[in-house]
Amino acid sequence: MLGLETVVAAALGGVLPALAWLWFWRREDARHPEPRRVIALAFFAGMVTVALVIPVEKFVAPYLATSTLIFTAWSAIEEIFKYMAARFTVLRSRENDEPIDSVIYMVTVALGFAAAENTLFLLSPVSGESILQTVMTGNLRFVGATLLHVLSSAAIGVFLGLAFYKRRTAKRYYTFAGVILACILHASFNFFILNTAEGDLLITFSFVWLGVVVLIAALEYLKRIRPRLR
């Protein structure tokens, strides 16, 4: 049975890095920052989503023949659930009043999801005797998996931002395209993790970092979008 100290240590190891990333991404919207209460709601929604996703993933796994299919399905489930969590909590908020806001909210939900997921991953090594294993696990997920969640969910946010001033029908198409892209990004990362030698994992993570650079460029573009004058 896990002790209180173990749970607290795992929670801190999972949540604090996510909060550090949240601080970084919120700086991208420093001119018009989102209210802290809305950000907190998005982060909490992401954490709760993990509890909803796990039973669904366990349910579908026995029906899939290979690990590749399982992780592909899990990728889609996680991206869809993260989007739905954001949609039913913060994306409909009146505070979502400019294109970049959708990205900030999707990123915040993703970080909440990553914080809860990382805590669960850390519980096993923290409860063991190897401190080195704990540190390595935490660093790996901090750099890789956390950024993957950010990148994939942000892809949805970018498409929502691009469609911010468009008609409702166009928004639906953009949303669908964003969710599909997020699923592809997430599934591709999982595929390469499963099929790449351990010594070459840094190459896979480098593509995630490249995606982050592209995301920052996309944010700069979204900041310049203005409604068309009729």
Order of alpha helices (4+ residues) and beta strands (2+ residues): alpha-alpha-alpha-alpha-alpha-alpha-alpha-alpha
